[in-house]
Amino acid sequence: MGNSFGELFRITTWGESHGAGVGVVIDGCPPRLALTEKDIQPDLDRRRPGQSRITTQRKEADRVQIVSGTFKGKTLGTPISMLVANADQRPEAYTEMETKYRPSHADYTYDAKFGIRAWPGRGRTSARETIGRVAAGAVAKKLLKQRYGVEVLAYVKQVKKIIADVNPDKVRLRDVEANIVRCPDSAVADKMIRLIERTRKAGDTVGGLIEGVARGLPVGWGDPVFDRLEADLAKAMLSLPASKGFEVGSGFGGITMTGREHNDPMQSRRGKVRTTKNDSGGVQGGISNGETVHFRVAFKPVATVMHKQDTVDAQLKNTTLKGRGRHDPCVLPRAVPMIEAMTALVLADHALRHRAQNEW
């Protein structure tokens, strides 16, 4: 089933938006990694609802509890289970959605596939499912940083037509966290925030791009042909709610270049092979080449809008539906830690796979 991700560093998320809670089980984390809730909570705080005026106003503390897999602050090498309780539930806001399908949501497709769905809060299709991913990603990020010196970071690159100018090799976490939209280009960030606020007042939503970077990777991570590093990153990113596109390095812009323009010239520097530019995005032949891995993920506007739209009900009769409840006018600020988490999960898995195959 599609609730698990990874090969050697493997996670399974569970729970519904308006159930008792949500969480994750990590299987394959190496033993003796120092780990407590304090390592995980900061990323969950960056993901939680109600954190600013441009996010959903659902109020959840999202306090994580490690219920298995550690002893005296260190991992045991056994499954790590983490739980976050749901508190601020308002199922009455979704009563009409019990029988009516929301346009561009998963209501209809879930009903068609399973014959049943948890209609309050969208169940498993809600972004609250990503709590488990972010919690597991925090563990993966710590493993990558301590064992391999790898840093994972993401930031908002574009909101609608407003585009930031950010150097993926130099951007820092404190720059990302300096404003509520999580765009390190401060001048552009103010424009993004004003656009999101205007869009919310109009009862509408807006989408954009998040750029992800991973710095400090060694050469060799990635498992061709089907588990190429960029292929696994693409699957990870496109599994996130509201994601619609993925590109690595030059991405779709590369089609406007010639091969000579696109190729990354190589040099030997201090006994290491480096490239003088990075249109490959840090991956060649599906394997990391030692340069910064950088990619972009496109997110659509949130499907819930506060306007009447044409739809059908469970009896396939034509009707209309107006959005209700508490929703993000733009998913991007809260999706930044989700991108980081999925990146870290992919890299931690490939680090362990590379070690298992090559370090013997």
N, C-alpha and C positions, 0 to 999 in steps of 0.2 A: 504493500500500500504506500501511498505517497506522503506519509507523515514522518519519514526518516530521511536523513541526508548525511552523506559521507561514507567512506569505506573503513578506514582504520580509526579516525577520529569521527565518531558517528553520533548524531543526535536524533532524538525523537521528541517532537513537541506534542503537547496535548492540551485539551481544554477549550471551552467556548467563551465567547464574549460576555454573556450574561449567566454563565454557570458559576459554580462555587469558586473556581480559580483556574489559572492557566500555569503551565510549567514546561519543563524539559528534563529529559534524561540524557546524559552524556555517557557514552561507552567508548573506552579506548584512550582516555586521558592518562598519560604516564603517571606513575606514583611519585610521591615526595615533592610535588609542586605545592608551594605555600599558597593556601587559598582559604579565604573567609568571605562572608557576605560583603565586607568592605571593599573587596576587589571587584565585585559585581554591581553593587548599587549605583555607583556614579554613571555607568552607561544606561542603566534603567531610568535614572532620573532625567537623562537627556532624551529618552524616548517617551516618558510618561505624558499623559494628557494633562491639559490645564496648566501648562508651564508658562504660557505667555498669551498675549491678546490675539495672536495670529494662529493659535491652535484650537482644537476642540476644548470646550470648557468642562468636559467630564472630569470630575475630581477623583483621582486615584493616587494613593501613596505609592503603590507598586513596590512595597517592601519585600525583598526576596528572602527566602529561607532555604538554606541547604539542609536537606533531610537525609542524605546518605552520601557515601563516597569519600568522606574526609574524617580524619582523626587528629586531634590536637593541632588543627590548623594546616594540615597537609593532606594532599590527595592520596588515596590508598591504591589506586590502580583499578578500583572496582567502579561500577556505575555510579555516577554523580546525579542525584535527583534534586531539582530545585522547584520551589513552589512560590507563586505570587497569588494572593487571594484577591478576588473581585469584591469591590465594596459599593461603588456608586452606580448601581444598576437601576435603570428606568424602563422596564419592559413595556409599560403602558404607552410609551412613545412609538412603539412598533406594532401596535395592535392591528392597524389597517394593513400592514405588510404580511399578516398571517395569510391573507387571501389574495393580495395584489402583489404582482412582481414589480420590483423597482427597475426602471430602465438602466441598462448597462451594469447592473449588479449581477451577482451569481444566484439570485433567488430561483429563477426559472431553470437554469442548468442543474442546480443541486436537486431540485424537485424532479426533474426529468431523469437524472442519474440514479438517485437514491430512493425516491418516492417519499422522502421525509426530509425536513430541514429544521434547524433551530432558528426560527425567524426573529426572536428578540435579539437585537444587536448584531445580526448577521452570523452568529455562531462561529464556526471555524473560518469563515471567509473574512471575518473582522481582522483589522490590524492588531488587535490584542493578541492574536496568535503569535505575533513577532516578539512578544515578551520573552518567550522561551529561546528564540534565536539570539536575542541580544544578550541574555544571561549566559548562554553557552559561548557566544562570541567573546564575551569578556574573559572567559577562561582561556579561550584560544589565543586572544591577544596577549595575555600574560605569558603563556607558554612560548609564543613566538618571540616576544621581547627578551625574555630571560634566556632562552636556550639558543636563539639564533640572531638576536639583535635586530629583528624585523619590526618596523613600525607601520601601522595601518591607520589611515586617516581618510576622511571624506568631508565634502563641503558642498554647499549649493553653488552651482555654476551658472544656472540660468532659471529665471522665472518668466514664463511666457516669452516676450521678446527682449527682456532685460538680461544682458550677458555680462558676467564678471570677468576680470582679467586676473588670473591667478597662476602662479608658477608652481606646478606640482612638486618640483624638487625642493622648494624652499618654504612652502606653507607650513604653519605650525598650529597645533591644537588651540592654543590661546587665541590665535587670530580667528579661527573658526567659531570659537565660543564667545567672541567679543560682542555679538549681537544676536537678537532673537531669531533671525532667519538663517543663521549659521553660514553666512557668506563672508569669507575673509577679505573681500574687497569692500571696505567700509563705505565708500562713496556710493557704490552701486547697491549695497545692502539697504540703505535708506530708501532708495527708489523701489526696491522689491517689497519692503515692508508696507509702504504706502499703497502699492498696487494690491497686495493681498488684503489690506484693510478695506479698500474701496470695493473689491470683489465680494468680500463677506457682507458688507452693507447692502450690496445689490442682490443678496441671496444666491450668489453663484460661487464657482470655484475656479481654480487655475492650477496648471501643471508646470513642468519644467525639467531641468537636468541636474543630476548630482554627479560630481566627479569623485572617483575613488582612487587612492594612491596607496602603494605598498613599497616602502623603501628598505633597502638593506638585504634583499633576497640574494641568496647565493645562486650561482649558476647551476642549473640541473633540475629544478622542480618542474613537474609536469610529466604526464604519462601518455605519450602518443600511442595509438593514433586517436582513439575515441575519448580518452580522458586528458586531452590537451589542456594546459593550464587555463587558457582563455575560454575554452569550451566549458569547463567546470565553473569558471567565474560567470559566464553567461547564464548557465542554468541557475546558479545561485541567485543572481540578480533578478532574472525573469520569474523566479518563484515568489518574489515579494508582491504584496497587494499593490495594485495600480501601476505596476511597471509595464512598459510597453516597448522598450527598445534598449539595445546594448551595443556599444562599440568600444574597441580597444585601440590605443595608439592613435594613428591618423583616422581610424574609423571610416565612415562613409566619405569623409573629406578626401581620403586617399584616391578616390576615383578621378579627381581632377588633376592628379599629378602623373608625370611619366615615371617609369621605373628608376631612371637615373636620379630624379628628384626625390623619390620616395626612399631609396636605399639609405641605410644608416652606415656611413663609413666607419671602419674599424681601425683601432690603434692599440698598440701594446704600451701600457703605462704601468711601470713598477711591477712587472711580472703578471699583470692582469690584462685581459682583453676588454676594452671599453669602446663605446661608440660615440661619435662626435655630435650626434643628435639622436632623437628617440621616437621616430615615427612608428616603430614596431611596438611601442608601448611596453617594452621590457620583456617581450615574449617573442621567440622565433622558433618555428617548427613545433609549437606547443610547449616549449621548454623555456623557463626563465633564463635570461642571458646576463643577469647581474645588474641591469639598469633598473630604474624605477618603473614599476608596473603602474600604468595609469589607464583609466577607462571611464566611460560615462554611461549613466543609466537614465533613460527617459521615463518620467512619470506622467500619466494622464491627469487631467483635472478630476477631482473627487466626483464620483457619480451622483452623490446625494446633493441636490440643489433645492432651494426653497421656492420652487415654482411648480405649477401644475404641468404634468407631462402625460402624453398618451402612453398607455400600457395595456396589459391584459391581466385578468385574474386567473385563479386556479381552475376555473371552469372554461377558460379560453374565451371569455367575453371581453369585448373592448371596454375600457374604462379610463379614468385619469387618476393620477396620484401626485400629491405634493409632498416633498421631503419634510421630515420631522426629526426631532432628536438633536443630539450634539455631535457635530462633525467638523473636521478640519476644512477650512477654506482652501488649504494647500498642504499636501502631505510632506513637502520637501523638508522643512525644519526637523520634523520627528523621524523622517526616513534616513537622515544622515547616520545615526548610530546603527540603523538596520543594515545599511550598506557596509559599514565597517565590520559589523558582526559576521555577515555572510562572507566577506572577503577573508576575514581571519579564519573562519571555519574551513574554507577551501584551502588556504595556505597551510594550516595546521595538519590537515588531512594529507596533503601532498608532501609535507615535510616528513611525516611518519612513513609514508609509502616509499619515498626516496631512500630513507634510512634503511627500511626493511629490504629493499632490493639491492642497494649499492654499498652499504656499510656493513660488511661481514668479513 
